[in-house]
Structure formats: C-alpha cells, structure tokens
Amino acid sequence: MSYRSSIDLHCHSTASDGELEPEALIDLAHRRGIKTLALTDHDSIAGIASAKAQARQYNLQLISGVEISVSWEKQVVHILALGFETDNLILQQGLNAQQQGRRERGKRMGLKLEQFGIEKAYQRTCEYAGGDLLSRTHFAHLLVECGYASNTRQVFKNFLIRGKPGYVSNSWADLSSVLGWIKAAGGVAVIAHPARYRLTRTKLRRLFAEFKDLGGGGLEVVSGSHSRDEILQMAHFSQHHGFYATAGSDYHGPKHTWLELGAIPPLPPHCRPLYNEAGDRLFTHSQAT
C-alpha cells in the first residue's frame, strides 16, 4: 500500500547526511503535498534558515528540528528536538560540541580505513561531505563510489558496525544534558525511531521512564524504518507513558530508494499527535511533568 502524508517530522538535508540542499528538499515537499515539515539534520541546524525562506514561498509550515545523538547505557539513541528557538545559545553550544565529536570520530575512522587500504579516507570523505558536519553516511557514500559495496547498507554491514574495519565507538552527550538543551530552547524532545535500537522490552521501558522523568514529550511512533507491528507497539508505549506521537519518514534523498518523503502511514487511532494538521504544536512543557 502506498501512503502519502501531509505531515513529515523527520528528514535530512546536505546540512548533515542528506542528499538534497535544504531548498530542494522544500521544493520536493511541496510537490508531494506536504503541508508541515520538520528539517531534522544530525546535530546541526545549519539548513533551517534557508529551508524556512523557501518554505514561505509555498505557505509550507517548516518546524525547526534537529536529531541529536545520545549515549544511553552504552547504546546510541537519537533524540529529535522539535519546535525550538534556533538562536538559543545553550542549544547551539551543545550542538557545536556534538559536531566536534563527529570530526574527531571521523579522523579515527579515516585512520582505520586507511590501514585497511583506502587511501586518504578522511580527507576524501571531508571533501565529499562539503560542510562542517561529518557522519558515517558520508564515509559510506565514499566507499560505494570506490567500489567497496553497491549501496550504503552494504557498507554499514561490512565496514562501519562493531567489529568491522571502519568502526569507531564514540561517546555522545548524555540524555539529561540533551533534554536540558532542548528545554532551554523551548522545544519538545522526541525519541526517534525507537524500534530501531533493538532494545529488550525491559530496556525500552527503562529508557521511556527515564526520558519522561527528564521532561521528554514524545515518541516517533511512525517511522520509515518501522514495520506495521512496530508502529502498533510504539503506539501502545506512547499511550501507556502519556507521550505525544509523531510520524516521520527519515528521508535522506533519492539514493535511499527505500525511504520517500511523506510516504508514511497515518498514526494509529488513539495516539495524541504532537502537531495537528495545521502545523500547530499541541504539547506544552507543563504536560510533561
């Protein structure tokens, strides 16, 4: 079944590891009938200003967003921040520290790949990325271009996960700090694609409980990486813990053929959406206590 939603609260541009410039992403959203969009680049808000300028031409509601990497119990978890003030210094300083951590990790990854035989891996990946933010996806694209795999999924499987030649662990900010940044900027914190972490139900419950205690507001119930059963499971968790629900494709660009902007099913019945059809936020911080 083919779905097309007018709201997509998770996508990426060239400001992180997406393939489309922010303006081109907005053009695509307009062509696909999307009325409310959140640009959620990894640890970066560099694309929001240009995306907002383009969105005004189409009367498209652009919500400020960012996807922040968090270290939680030796597990990397991604937290979406939505609807925040982009000029908040506390959030900006936190994101700057995250980006520096990415650069340091990239240097270590480059060294490991060079030892494997890929010449100038770090330098070439920086050139490929083109911006200040460096991600594993940029390394993956480089390795595809070099002929080491036919697609980025194969690169991650064979090179970039634990135990493989290019894997490097990294310590990200902790959950409490990240939620503090988001709250300071007036945003709402949402756990991105929670089913993708393959946590046990016990660990999921612990994560959700800690997240709520720290002021977390929502779960990404519908994700481009969630199966139908996982969507229903996360809908249950969102209701049980009193979270708002969001839906996002996690779109990265046309080369990621398995994900399309706005091609996501509706939220299951009884979920409380974080944003309504008009793009108005329904969450207030007082409800998270």
TIBASE-869582 format. One line per 3 residues: number of its first residue (from 0); for each residue x, y, z of N, C-alpha, C. Coordinates in steps of 0.05 Angstrom, whole numbers, always signed. Atoms other than C-alpha are relative to their C-alpha. Example, Ala and Ser with C-alpha at 12.3 -4.5 7.8 and 13.67 -1.06 7.14 Angstrom:
# residues 2
0 = +18 -24 +0 +246 -90 +156 +18 +24 +0 ~ -16 -24 -1 +273 -21 +143 -15 +22 +14
END
This chain:
# residues 289
0 = +17 -24 +0 +0 +0 +0 +18 +25 +0 ~ -15 -25 +2 +25 +69 -18 -13 +22 +17 ~ +11 -21 -18 +17 +124 +34 +12 +27 -8
3 = -10 -27 +3 +24 +199 +28 -11 +18 +21 ~ +8 -16 -23 +22 +243 +90 +5 +30 -6 ~ -5 -29 +3 +15 +319 +93 +18 +10 +22
6 = -18 -8 -22 +59 +320 +156 +23 -20 +0 ~ -24 +17 -3 +131 +293 +159 +19 +14 +18 ~ -16 -14 -21 +171 +309 +221 +28 -12 +4
9 = -27 +11 -2 +237 +275 +205 +12 -3 -28 ~ -14 +2 +25 +282 +287 +145 +26 +15 +1 ~ -28 -10 -1 +353 +307 +127 +8 +13 -26
12 = -10 -15 +23 +388 +355 +80 +31 -2 +0 ~ -29 -1 +2 +460 +368 +59 +13 +13 +24 ~ -11 -12 -25 +469 +405 +125 +10 -23 +18
15 = -12 +23 -13 +482 +334 +152 +6 -21 -21 ~ -7 +22 +19 +480 +269 +113 -22 -4 -21 ~ +20 +2 +22 +421 +283 +66 +12 +6 -27
18 = -10 -4 +27 +429 +287 -9 -10 +25 -14 ~ +12 -24 +12 +386 +348 -24 +7 +25 +17 ~ -3 -26 -14 +401 +421 -8 -27 +6 +14
21 = +25 -6 -14 +350 +449 +42 -22 +11 -18 ~ +20 -12 +17 +316 +490 -12 -13 -22 -18 ~ +10 +21 +17 +310 +429 -58 -18 -19 +15
24 = +17 +17 -17 +281 +389 +0 -28 +12 +3 ~ +26 -14 -2 +227 +441 +9 -16 -2 -26 ~ +13 +3 +26 +212 +440 -65 -13 -27 -3
27 = +11 +27 +2 +203 +365 -62 -24 -4 +19 ~ +22 +2 -19 +159 +370 +0 -25 +13 -12 ~ +23 -13 +12 +114 +419 -37 -12 -17 -22
30 = +10 +16 +22 +109 +374 -98 -15 -25 +11 ~ +12 +24 -11 +90 +316 -53 -25 +7 +18 ~ +24 -8 -14 +34 +356 -20 +3 +1 +30
33 = -5 -2 -29 +67 +362 +48 -5 +29 +9 ~ +7 -26 -10 +39 +420 +89 +17 +8 +25 ~ -16 -4 -24 +81 +412 +153 +24 -18 -1
36 = -25 +15 +2 +154 +391 +152 +19 +9 +22 ~ -22 -6 -19 +209 +387 +204 +26 -9 -13 ~ -27 +7 +9 +281 +390 +180 +16 -8 +24
39 = -13 +10 -24 +319 +347 +229 +28 -11 -6 ~ -27 +9 +7 +392 +344 +208 +14 -10 +26 ~ -15 +11 -23 +441 +306 +253 +17 +22 +13
42 = -16 -18 -16 +468 +352 +307 +6 +27 -14 ~ -5 -25 +14 +461 +412 +261 -26 +14 -7 ~ +23 -16 +8 +411 +468 +249 +8 +19 -22
45 = -11 -19 +20 +452 +500 +193 -19 +3 -24 ~ +17 -1 +24 +399 +485 +140 -27 +13 +5 ~ +27 -9 -6 +338 +513 +176 -7 +27 -12
48 = +6 -28 +9 +344 +587 +156 -7 +0 -30 ~ +5 +0 +29 +348 +573 +81 -25 -16 -6 ~ +24 +16 +4 +294 +520 +86 -25 +16 +6
51 = +23 -16 -7 +247 +568 +121 -6 +21 -21 ~ +4 -21 +21 +258 +622 +68 -14 -12 -24 ~ +12 +13 +23 +240 +572 +14 -29 -9 +7
54 = +27 +10 -8 +180 +545 +53 -21 +22 -1 ~ +18 -22 +1 +149 +614 +56 -13 +4 -28 ~ +10 -3 +27 +141 +614 -20 -24 -19 -5
57 = +21 +19 +4 +95 +554 -15 -21 +0 +23 ~ +17 +0 -23 +60 +572 +50 +1 -26 +15 ~ -6 +25 -13 +91 +509 +78 +10 +5 +28
60 = -8 -4 -28 +97 +504 +154 +26 -16 +5 ~ -25 +13 -7 +170 +489 +170 +5 +2 +30 ~ -6 +2 -29 +184 +466 +241 +29 -3 +4
63 = -28 +4 -6 +253 +475 +269 +5 -27 +13 ~ -5 +26 -11 +284 +408 +283 +30 -7 -1 ~ -27 +11 +0 +349 +371 +297 -1 -28 +12
66 = -1 +27 -11 +366 +298 +310 +27 -2 +15 ~ -23 -1 -17 +415 +293 +368 +8 -28 +9 ~ -10 +26 -9 +458 +231 +383 +5 +1 +30
69 = -2 +1 -29 +456 +210 +456 +13 -27 +8 ~ -10 +25 -11 +496 +158 +495 -17 -7 +24 ~ +17 +9 -22 +449 +118 +540 +6 -30 +5
72 = -6 +28 -8 +471 +54 +576 +16 -14 -23 ~ -18 +11 +20 +526 +41 +524 -14 -5 -27 ~ +16 +2 +24 +474 +49 +469 -3 +28 -11
75 = +5 -25 +13 +468 +105 +418 -30 +3 -6 ~ +29 -6 +5 +397 +135 +418 -2 +27 -12 ~ +3 -26 +13 +374 +191 +374 -25 +14 +11
78 = +21 -16 -10 +331 +247 +402 -6 +22 -19 ~ +9 -22 +16 +291 +293 +358 -8 +24 +18 ~ +9 -25 -13 +284 +365 +382 -18 +14 -21
81 = +19 -12 +19 +223 +399 +350 -11 +26 +12 ~ +13 -25 -8 +196 +470 +352 +15 +18 +19 ~ -17 -16 -18 +254 +504 +387 +8 +27 -13
84 = -11 -26 +10 +284 +574 +381 +29 -5 -9 ~ -26 +7 +11 +344 +567 +335 +22 +17 +10 ~ -21 -18 -9 +382 +625 +365 +7 -4 +30
87 = -6 +5 -28 +385 +594 +435 +29 -9 +3 ~ -29 +5 -3 +458 +594 +458 +6 -26 +13 ~ -5 +25 -14 +452 +534 +504 -1 -23 -20
90 = +3 +21 +20 +427 +490 +447 +23 +2 -21 ~ -21 -3 +20 +478 +519 +398 +27 -10 +11 ~ -25 +10 -11 +536 +505 +445 +1 -30 +3
93 = +1 +29 -2 +513 +434 +456 +4 -13 -27 ~ -3 +11 +27 +507 +421 +381 +29 +4 -10 ~ -28 -4 +9 +576 +452 +369 +18 -22 +12
96 = -16 +21 -13 +605 +402 +419 -4 -27 -14 ~ +7 +25 +14 +569 +345 +383 +15 -1 -27 ~ -13 -1 +26 +598 +367 +316 +30 -4 +3
99 = -28 +4 -4 +668 +370 +344 +5 -30 +6 ~ -3 +29 -4 +659 +299 +369 -2 -16 -25 ~ +2 +14 +26 +638 +278 +300 +25 +3 -16
102 = -25 -4 +15 +700 +308 +270 +23 -18 +11 ~ -21 +17 -13 +745 +272 +320 -5 -29 -7 ~ +6 +28 +7 +709 +206 +307 +7 -5 -30
105 = -6 +3 +28 +716 +218 +232 +30 -4 -5 ~ -29 +3 +3 +792 +225 +239 +8 -28 +7 ~ -7 +27 -8 +795 +159 +276 -10 -21 -20
108 = +10 +18 +20 +751 +125 +225 +17 +1 -25 ~ -17 -2 +23 +794 +152 +169 +26 -15 +3 ~ -25 +14 -5 +857 +124 +201 -4 -31 -3
111 = +5 +28 +1 +826 +55 +208 -5 -9 -29 ~ +5 +8 +28 +801 +54 +136 +26 +2 -17 ~ -25 -2 +15 +869 +77 +111 +18 -24 +6
114 = -15 +24 -7 +901 +19 +149 -11 -24 -15 ~ +12 +21 +15 +852 -25 +112 +7 +1 -30 ~ -8 -3 +27 +878 +3 +46 -14 +21 -16
117 = +15 -21 +14 +832 +61 +29 +15 +26 +4 ~ -17 -23 -2 +878 +119 +15 -15 +26 +5 ~ +11 -26 -6 +863 +188 +44 -30 -1 +6
120 = +29 +4 -6 +796 +163 +71 -12 +24 +14 ~ +12 -23 -14 +786 +221 +119 -1 +25 -18 ~ +0 -24 +17 +807 +276 +71 -21 -2 -23
123 = +19 +3 +22 +765 +248 +14 -29 +1 +10 ~ +27 +0 -11 +704 +239 +59 -7 +29 +7 ~ +5 -28 -6 +710 +312 +83 -7 +15 -25
126 = +6 -13 +26 +711 +334 +10 -27 -8 -10 ~ +27 +10 +8 +650 +291 -4 -22 +13 +16 ~ +21 -12 -17 +612 +319 +56 -4 +29 -7
129 = +2 -27 +9 +627 +390 +35 -7 +20 +22 ~ +8 -18 -21 +603 +420 +101 +16 -5 +26 ~ -13 +3 -26 +622 +424 +175 -5 -26 +14
132 = +8 +24 -14 +586 +361 +196 +8 -25 -16 ~ -10 +25 +12 +616 +292 +183 -14 -24 +13 ~ +15 +23 -10 +576 +228 +190 +10 -26 -12
135 = -7 +26 +11 +584 +154 +179 -11 -3 -28 ~ +12 +2 +27 +538 +161 +119 +18 +12 -21 ~ -18 -12 +19 +589 +206 +85 +22 -21 -7
138 = -20 +21 +5 +642 +151 +93 -13 -23 -17 ~ +13 +22 +15 +591 +100 +67 -2 +8 -30 ~ +2 -8 +28 +579 +141 +3 +27 -1 -14
141 = -27 +2 +12 +654 +146 -8 +7 -28 -7 ~ -7 +28 +5 +663 +71 -2 -16 -12 -23 ~ +16 +9 +23 +606 +59 -51 +13 +10 -26
144 = -13 -11 +24 +639 +106 -101 +27 -13 -6 ~ -26 +14 +4 +705 +69 -91 -4 -29 -8 ~ +6 +27 +9 +671 +4 -108 +2 -22 +21
147 = -1 +20 -21 +674 -30 -40 -27 -12 +6 ~ +27 +10 -4 +599 -40 -39 -18 +12 -21 ~ +18 -10 +20 +539 -30 -84 -19 +21 +11
150 = +17 -20 -12 +500 +11 -34 +9 +5 +29 ~ -10 -8 -27 +508 +45 +34 -8 -20 +21 ~ +7 +20 -19 +471 -10 +70 +22 -22 +2
153 = -22 +20 +0 +525 -59 +49 +25 +11 +14 ~ -23 -12 -13 +579 -10 +72 -3 -2 +30 ~ +4 +1 -28 +549 -5 +141 +4 -29 +11
156 = -1 +28 -8 +543 -81 +146 +28 -11 +0 ~ -27 +12 +4 +614 -96 +122 +23 +17 +10 ~ -22 -18 -8 +654 -35 +146 -5 +16 +25
159 = +4 -22 -19 +621 +11 +196 -14 -8 +26 ~ +12 +8 -25 +588 -31 +250 +21 -14 +18 ~ -19 +11 -19 +621 -60 +312 +13 -26 -10
162 = -15 +23 +9 +676 -109 +295 +9 +1 -29 ~ -7 -3 +28 +685 -84 +223 +23 +21 -2 ~ -25 -16 +3 +746 -46 +194 -2 +29 +6
165 = +2 -28 -4 +719 +24 +199 -16 +9 +24 ~ +16 -6 -23 +680 +20 +264 +17 +15 +21 ~ -12 -14 -23 +697 +71 +318 -22 +8 +19
168 = +20 -7 -20 +658 +79 +382 +3 +30 +7 ~ -2 -29 -6 +641 +149 +405 -18 +5 +25 ~ +15 -8 -24 +616 +180 +470 -15 +26 -6
171 = +16 -24 +5 +558 +228 +457 -9 +12 +26 ~ +11 -13 -24 +523 +275 +505 -20 -19 +13 ~ +20 +17 -14 +480 +242 +559 -28 +10 -4
174 = +28 -6 +4 +405 +241 +558 -9 +25 +15 ~ +8 -23 -17 +397 +291 +615 +9 +26 -12 ~ -11 -25 +11 +442 +343 +582 -15 +8 -25
177 = +14 -7 +25 +408 +338 +514 -28 +10 +5 ~ +27 -10 -6 +339 +345 +543 +1 +28 +13 ~ -4 -27 -11 +365 +405 +581 +3 +21 -22
180 = -4 -19 +23 +388 +438 +516 -27 +6 -13 ~ +25 -3 +15 +321 +425 +483 -20 +16 +16 ~ +19 -15 -17 +280 +451 +542 +8 +30 +1
183 = -9 -28 -1 +324 +514 +546 -8 +15 -25 ~ +7 -13 +25 +308 +528 +473 -30 +0 -6 ~ +29 +0 +3 +233 +518 +483 -10 -22 -19
186 = +8 +21 +18 +230 +454 +442 -12 -24 +15 ~ +10 +25 -10 +199 +386 +451 +19 -23 -8 ~ -18 +22 +5 +242 +323 +457 -16 -25 -7
189 = +14 +24 +10 +220 +261 +419 +21 -22 -6 ~ -18 +22 +6 +254 +193 +416 -4 -9 -29 ~ +2 +7 +28 +269 +179 +343 +0 -30 -4
192 = +1 +29 +8 +253 +110 +311 +7 -19 +23 ~ -7 +16 -23 +251 +75 +379 +3 -30 -5 ~ -2 +29 +5 +241 +5 +350 +26 -8 -13
195 = -24 +6 +15 +306 +10 +310 +23 -8 +18 ~ -22 +6 -18 +350 +3 +372 +2 -29 +9 ~ +0 +28 -7 +331 -69 +382 +4 -5 +30
198 = -2 +3 -29 +326 -60 +457 -21 -20 +10 ~ +20 +18 -12 +291 -111 +500 -23 +17 +11 ~ +23 -15 -11 +223 -91 +527 +7 +12 +26
201 = -8 -10 -26 +254 -83 +595 +16 +26 -3 ~ -16 -24 +5 +306 -34 +568 -16 +23 -12 ~ +18 -21 +12 +254 +3 +527 -15 +14 +22
204 = +16 -12 -21 +211 +13 +588 +18 +18 +18 ~ -18 -16 -16 +272 +38 +627 +7 +26 -14 ~ -6 -24 +15 +290 +86 +571 -23 +19 +0
207 = +24 -17 +1 +219 +112 +565 -5 +13 +27 ~ +4 -11 -27 +213 +121 +641 +19 +22 +6 ~ -20 -20 -5 +278 +159 +646 -5 +25 -17
210 = +5 -22 +19 +261 +201 +585 -23 +17 +10 ~ +23 -16 -11 +194 +221 +615 +7 +15 +25 ~ -8 -14 -25 +224 +237 +683 +17 +25 -6
213 = -17 -23 +7 +273 +284 +648 -15 +21 -16 ~ +16 -19 +15 +216 +320 +612 -4 -6 -29 ~ +5 +8 +28 +214 +282 +546 -30 +1 -6
216 = +28 -4 +7 +150 +294 +508 -13 -20 -19 ~ +13 +16 +21 +141 +245 +451 +16 -24 -9 ~ -12 +23 +14 +156 +181 +413 -6 +3 -30
219 = +5 +2 +29 +165 +175 +338 -12 -27 -5 ~ +15 +25 +2 +112 +122 +331 +2 -11 -29 ~ -2 +8 +28 +111 +121 +255 +27 +10 -11
222 = -26 -6 +12 +180 +118 +222 +3 -15 -26 ~ -6 +14 +24 +205 +99 +154 +14 -27 +4 ~ -14 +25 -6 +244 +43 +188 -17 -18 +18
225 = +17 +16 -16 +185 +16 +229 -18 -17 -16 ~ +20 +18 +13 +144 -44 +208 -27 +7 +12 ~ +27 -4 -10 +69 -45 +218 -3 -8 +29
228 = +1 +9 -27 +76 -86 +281 +15 +18 +20 ~ -15 -19 -16 +129 -39 +308 -14 +26 +5 ~ +16 -24 -3 +84 +20 +295 -21 -4 +22
231 = +21 +6 -20 +28 -12 +336 +12 -3 +28 ~ -13 +3 -26 +77 -30 +391 +8 +27 +12 ~ -8 -26 -10 +104 +41 +396 -24 +18 +6
234 = +25 -15 -7 +33 +69 +394 -9 -8 +28 ~ +7 +9 -27 +19 +26 +455 +18 +13 +21 ~ -18 -12 -20 +81 +51 +491 -6 +30 +3
237 = +5 -29 -2 +64 +124 +474 -25 +5 +17 ~ +24 -4 -16 -5 +116 +504 +5 -7 +30 ~ -5 +9 -27 +20 +78 +565 +16 +20 +16
240 = -18 -19 -14 +73 +130 +582 -10 +29 -2 ~ +11 -27 +2 +30 +190 +564 +16 +18 -19 ~ -15 -16 +19 +74 +212 +506 -17 +9 -24
243 = +11 -8 +26 +53 +251 +445 +14 -17 -22 ~ -10 +17 +22 +64 +214 +379 +7 +17 -24 ~ -8 -14 +25 +100 +237 +316 +4 -21 -22
246 = -5 +17 +24 +109 +209 +246 +20 +14 -18 ~ -20 -12 +17 +169 +219 +202 +13 -22 -18 ~ -11 +19 +20 +199 +186 +140 +29 -6 +5
249 = -30 +2 -2 +273 +196 +159 +12 +1 -28 ~ -9 -2 +27 +282 +216 +87 +28 +12 -2 ~ -27 -10 +4 +355 +225 +65 +6 +8 -29
252 = -5 -8 +27 +350 +233 -10 -7 -23 -20 ~ +9 +20 +20 +335 +197 -76 +17 -25 -2 ~ -16 +24 +0 +393 +148 -69 -10 -21 +21
255 = +12 +18 -20 +358 +119 -8 -28 -7 -9 ~ +25 +6 +14 +304 +88 -50 -21 -13 +18 ~ +19 +13 -18 +272 +51 +9 -15 +20 +17
258 = +14 -20 -16 +250 +117 +41 -8 +23 -18 ~ +9 -22 +15 +208 +171 +9 -12 +21 +18 ~ +10 -21 -16 +190 +239 +36 -31 -1 +1
261 = +29 +1 -4 +119 +237 +65 -13 -26 -5 ~ +12 +26 +6 +109 +164 +46 -2 -17 +26 ~ +3 +13 -26 +87 +143 +116 -29 -3 +6
264 = +28 +4 -7 +23 +114 +143 -9 +19 +22 ~ +10 -18 -21 -22 +154 +190 +6 -12 +28 ~ -3 +9 -28 -14 +150 +265 -24 -19 +7
267 = +22 +17 -8 -55 +93 +295 -21 +15 +17 ~ +21 -13 -17 -121 +111 +329 +8 +2 +29 ~ -4 -5 -28 -118 +138 +399 +27 +12 +7
270 = -25 -14 -4 -48 +167 +390 -6 +30 +2 ~ +3 -29 -1 -42 +240 +410 +22 +13 -17 ~ -21 -11 +17 -6 +276 +353 +13 +25 +13
273 = -14 -23 -11 +47 +327 +373 -7 +25 -15 ~ +8 -23 +17 +27 +372 +315 -26 -8 -14 ~ +25 +6 +15 -42 +378 +284 +3 +5 -29
276 = -2 -3 +29 -58 +383 +210 +9 +27 -8 ~ -7 -27 +7 -48 +458 +211 +29 +7 +8 ~ -27 -5 -8 +22 +450 +239 +3 +14 +27
279 = +0 -12 -27 +3 +476 +308 +9 -21 +21 ~ -10 +18 -21 +40 +445 +367 -20 -3 +22 ~ +19 +5 -20 -5 +413 +418 +12 -4 +28
282 = -14 +6 -25 +48 +399 +471 +7 +25 +15 ~ -12 -21 -17 +65 +444 +529 +16 -13 +22 ~ -18 +12 -20 +120 +433 +580 -14 -8 +25
285 = +13 +7 -24 +72 +432 +637 -13 -28 -1 ~ +12 +27 +3 +42 +368 +609 +20 -22 +3 ~ -21 +20 -1 +109 +332 +613 +8 -7 +29
288 = -8 +5 -27 +114 +335 +688 -15 -22 +13
END
